[in-house]
Amino acid sequence: MRISGASLQYQVKADAGIDLNKRTPYRVIDDLVQLKYGNFEAGYKKVASFLEEFATKNPTSFTAFKVRDGKFHRAFLMNPHSGRIQPNCQQILGTDGAHTKHKLHEGKMLILIARDGDNKNVILAVVLCPSEDRDNYIWFIECCKNGGIVFDNVPLFCDRGVASSVQLPVTMIWR
């Protein structure tokens, strides 16, 4: 069930006659989500074991996990079928990043995409990381290569802002 802060505010006013300020309903919703799904910090501690279990059940997948100062730093997950998918796709790859925002974690999700014969995007790999920067992209591409994704003679497209700020060395991708 999904409930908005405004509807919770209205319901409390109707049921109890109490006016809530605008932020209170959202704090209540956050608390309810935490009660139902657990603490985010505790959840991130489970990422490493989740990746290990995923790799055990999907032997053709590739996973990686990094911890910094005893806390989650970044995690990589490759589609277990990427090795069979990529050779049958168009010889072009793309990468993109999306924000993952929450009061307890702000970071990025980077994805590596191939395009199949029907012009549909196929996700080959995903990484959760703190930012869309050079260090994380290099780690992401190294993980992809370690997992068997081929970059030789395959163009890699990304946002021009990312391309100019990250400036991946060509030798890093094509070798």
N, C-alpha and C positions, 0 to 999 in steps of 0.2 A: 504494500500500500504506500502510495506517495502522497504526501501532504505538504502544502506550501506554508511558509511562515504567515502569510496574510490570512489564509483560511484558519490556521490555528489561533491566530489573534482574534478573529471574528468569533470562533467557537467558544473561546474562554470568556469573551465579553457576553455572548448570548447565554452560556450556561451558568457562569458565576458572577457576571456583572463586573468583572475586573478588566480595567484597561491595561494592556501590556504595551511597553514601549516597542519600537520596531525591532530591536535586536534580540529581545527576550525569546520570541518564538523560535528564532534560528538557533539559539543556544539550546533550547529544549529539544529541537530536532537533532542537533549534533549529539546530545546526550542519549537520545533514544537510539540513534544509529550506532553509537558506541556500545550501548547495552546489547543491541541485537547482533552486531558483527564483531565486537571486540575492539581492543585498543590498536591503533595503527602501528605504534612502535612494536608491540608484541607481534603484530601481523608481519612486519618487515623482518623480524627475527626468524620467521618461518619460511622466508623466500628461499634461502639456501637449501633447506630440506625439501621444499616443493620442487626446486630445479633438479635435485638429485633423484627424487622419485620419478619425475617426468622423464629424465634421461634413462633411468632403469627400465621404464615401461615403453620407451621409444628409442631403441638403440641407435637408430639412424639420426637422431637429433643431436644437437650440440648445445651445451649450456655453460655459462660462466657466471661467477659471482664475486664481487669485491666488497670488502669491508674496510672502512677507514675509521680509526679511533674507536674501534669496537662497535661501530654503527654501520648500517646498510649504506653502501656508496653507489653501487651500480650492479645491474644484473642483465644477462644476455640469454636469449632463447631463440634457437633456430628451429624453424618448421622441420619436423622429422622427414618430410618428403622433399625438401629443397634440392637435394642431390638428384632426384629424378625429375623434378619440375623444371629447374633452370635450363637443362639442355633442350627441352621442348618448348621453351618460350622464345620470344623475340630477343635478339642479342642486344639488349639494352636494359640498364638497371636505373632505378631512381631511389632517392632517399629523402625522407622528410621528417620533421620533428613536430611534436604536439606538446603543449603544456599539460602538466598534471598538477593541478592546484588544489591544495587543501591546507587548512590552518596548520597541520602538523607536517606537511611535506609539500614542497614546491620543487618540481623538477621537470624533466623532459622525457618523452618516449620517442625514440628514434626508430624508424622502420626502414627496411630495405625491401623494395618492391620490384618485381619482374612483371612483364606483360605477356599474357598467353596469346594464342592464335586467334581468340575471339575478342582481342583488345580489352580484356578484363585484367585488372590488377590482381596480382598474387603476392601475398606477403611471405617473404623468405625468412626474415629475421626481425627481431624486436629487441631493443635495449631500453631499460629504465636507468636514467642517469641524472645527475644534478643540473647539467646545463648542456646546451648545444655548442660545445667548443671543440677546439682542435684535439685536446687530450681524449675526450670522450669519443669523438669520431674515429680517431686512430685506433682506439681500443675496440670500437664497434667493428671496423673493417677488418682488423686483425682476427677478431673472434669469427667473423663471417668466413674469412679465408681458412682459419683452423677448422671450421666446420665443413669445408669443402666447396664453398661458393667460389666460382671462378670469375675473376675480374680481368684476366688477360684478354686484350682486344675487345673488351665490352665497355661501351661508354657508360659513365655513371653521372646521372643528372641530379642536381639539387637546387634549392633556392639560391639565387645569386647572392643574397646577403650572407648566407652560410658559406658559399664558395669563397667569397672574398675574405670573410673573417676567419674561416678555418684554414684555408690554403693547404690542403693535403698535398704532400709531395707526390708527383706523378709516379715516381719510382716505388712509392709505398703501395700504390694500388696495382700497378702493372709490374709484377716481377714474378 
